[in-house]
């Protein structure tokens, strides 16, 4: 009798555990439409932030930058971001890495048609801003994006610049910049 009760208990726990695993694996993913809307909102917030460019009109690179950790120092970069942004959720960082394996034209991710992205290789831009693709958490209320400012540039070659991770949070339906973390910078020699 005790063996039968123990077997039923093990079976019950196994079924409940399996049900929990199925539920977690079947959680809805971020749909392309939800992702696009979030990316458009976030890029708009970043373009409106005067600390990004200091200007009203921002020359924006026509492709996303590779904001992931593709370099050999990827473990160090990953740990730097984790340590430097303690509020960053791991799922947001993983999504950021997945979205930044290649560069994409940025225009489809912009909500404003007034913005005309530039290609620094083709133009004699003095400076420009570029963005990585955006990493989102599953609840789509936290975002991570690399924001780069390139200055004193001629034909895509720059004297100096800076790259910052921007951590954003969606509060009451609006994206706000929580903080920036400087990841790299260069100075004129």
ABEGO torsion letter per residue (X at the ends): XAAAAAAAAAAAAAAAAAAAAAAAAABBBBBAAAAAAAAAAAAAAAAABAAAAGBABBBBBABBBBABBABAAAAAAAAAAAAABAABBAAAAAAAAAAAABBBBAAAABABAABBBBBAAABBBABBBBBBBBBBBAAGABBBBBBBBBBGBBGGBBABBBBBBBBBBBBGGBBBBABBBBABBBBBX
